[in-house]
Every structure is written in structure tokens, then in C-alpha cells.
């Protein structure tokens, strides 16, 4: 699974969450931090209005979740676990988020 977090350097909440995010070492989970200001080329077509926001992409490349998420590792772990188990309901994901997921997926290697 690919876990992408969208934040910004000016966001105090994001800055306090980054250390926890960087410490994530979950089996089968690759992570990528995107600064919405400095990595804006990756975000072409997606408007991130609330941070942190996360995008979760399953191993088959399907975008499973995209939304604002409180900066709590336990909630993030809950999502990851349920998506991996197939017990998280599939929802509609914005086409722009799908494009970003593909860009990051390609950049990070499959």
C-alpha cells in the first residue's frame, strides 16, 4: 500500500504530525510526504484545502481513500488495516486524486 500525506511547511498541525508520520514502519506500507506548496507539480488538478489530507493506494494501484484526516496515527492505522483486510467500503475518489496517486506511484516505484 502507498500512503501519501498532503501537508504544508506553514501548517503547524502538519509540522507536529510529520515526525509521527516519518516514524511509521508498517509492513507493506510505503509512505510519501507531499508539501502542497513545494511539490505543487505533483498536484496539478487537485486542490488540497484541508491539511493533513491522506491518499491511500492499495497494492493493485487502486485509490482506496482520499480525504482530510485528523493528525492521529491510530486513525490512520485503522484505515490502513481495514483497507488491507478489504473491510473498508470503497468510496468515490476525485479523478484528480487518482492522477496524483498514479504520479506518486510511478515516482516511488511499484
N, C-alpha and C positions, 0 to 999 in steps of 0.2 A: 504494500500500500504506500502511496505517496501522500504525505501530509504537507500542505502548503499553508503558511500563515502570512496574512497580509497585515502589515503594520506600517508605522512611520516613526522616524527618529524623533520628531517633535512630540510624539504621543507618550506621555508619562506612563500610562497604563501599559502600553506596548513595551516600553523600556523595562519596566519591572517584570513583565511576563517573559521577555527574551531569555533571561538566564534559566528559567524553568523549561522553556521550550528547547533551548540548546542542550539541556541535560536529559532530554527524552532519549531513551535507549530501549525501545520496544522491538521485540523480534518481528522482522518482516516489515518494519515501517522505516521508510526513508523520509527525511524531512527537508523542507526548503523554506527559508525566510525571505519574503519579498517586501522590500521597502517601497511603498507605493509612490514615493517621490523619486528616489534614485533609480529604481528598476521599472520606470514607467513604460519602457518599450515592451516589456512582457505583458503589460496591462492594456494594451491597445484594444479598445472596445469594451472594457469593463470599468464601471465606476464603483470604486470602493468608498462607501460613505461612512461606515462604522467600523471601528477597529477595536480589538483584533477581529478579523474575519478569517475563517478557515475554509479550505477546499480540500476534500478527501477524495482520492482517486484509487479505486481498487486495482489489484494486480492485473486485471484484464483491460485496464485503461478506461474503465467506465467511471465517470464522475458520480460519486455517491452522495456528496453533501457539499453545500456551499452556503455559508451564512455567517453572520456576526456570531461570535461565541464569547461568553464571559471568560476572562483570562484565568480559568481554573483547570489545572491539569487533570483532575479527576473527571470532569465533564468531557474533556477531550478523549481521555482513555475510554470512557463509557461509549462514546460514539465509535471510536476505532474498533473496540471489541465487538460491538453489535453489527457493524458493517462487515467485519471479518467473518462473523458467525452467520451472516445472512438474515439476521433478525431485525435489521433496521429497515423501515419502509422506504422504498425508492420515492424520491420526490422530483419535481421539475427543477432542472438546473438551467440557469441562463446560458444561452448559446455563447456569450462572451466568456463565461467561466469555463465552458468546455474548451474554447480555443486557448485560454491561458493554461488550462490543465495540460493540453497537448504540448504547448511550448515548453513548459517546465518539465514534463515527462521526457520530452526529447533532449532537453538540456541536461537533465540529471542522469540520463541513461536508463534503459528499461530494466 
